[in-house]
Amino acid sequence: MKLVRYGKPGKEKPGLIDAAGKLRDLSGVVADIGPEQLSPKGLAKLAKLKADKLPLVRGKPRYGVPLTGTTKFVAIGLNYSDHAAETGSPVPKEPIIFHKTLSSMVGPNDDVMLPKGSVKTDWEVELGIVIGSRARYVTKKAALDHVAGYVLVNDVSEREYQLERGGTWDKGKGCDTFGPVGPWILTADEVKNPQNLDMWLDVNGVRMQTGNTKTMIFDCATLVSYVSQFMTLNPGDIITTGTPPGVGMGMKPQQFLKAGDVMTLGIAGLGEQSQRVLKFKA
């Protein structure tokens, strides 16, 4: 299933995308797409629905973040061997964990705003893992049993804040609008192999990133198990799993986003996003 939330910010309704690519309304079945609906029981209930019998949504409404109730937006750094190479960084011996703020989350086609004083805002297409059942000290073998599905994420990053101003990476990762998510959650039963998904990102129509999840250093099962050793992962939590090469920081000369730029990105099966970059506005 492809689960979505659509409508104006703060007033999103639950929906799904049917086999023909049409948006169907789920508000007569569930109140929202959140932890309850993403649980094994909740997904099983939704899977029994006949999508073509649900109300068709007319027009082209905005897509919001495709889930609500997230308690953690966990991110993994330098998790692609080819990306580590382009940045001149050693391959991590263990996953690098940081956090994106919940307030960074926006819809897949919402605008991205440069933070005040930003000079090095960058792009990162990433695969996001959506947790469906509580994960605490889970084994790698059992880890994917706790996954509800997968989602497209743009891990927008301010590199000066992240790397040149001391402390942890978080302050370059959690700015407002720095976490576009969606358009949909593709449920895990429809992802045969999360370690073989093509991914790409363009800036102003020019291809910047081309990659595949097969070059991850730590695979999805390893990441869910590893993160669960340090924090409880709740239904609705997201782990965004790192980016392939082609980020602006890795270019010679380096290239960063400016107001008016447009980022377009996608992952096989997980849809596409497009964000316009705006200058800071208080």
Disulfide bonds with the S-S distance in Angstrom:
none
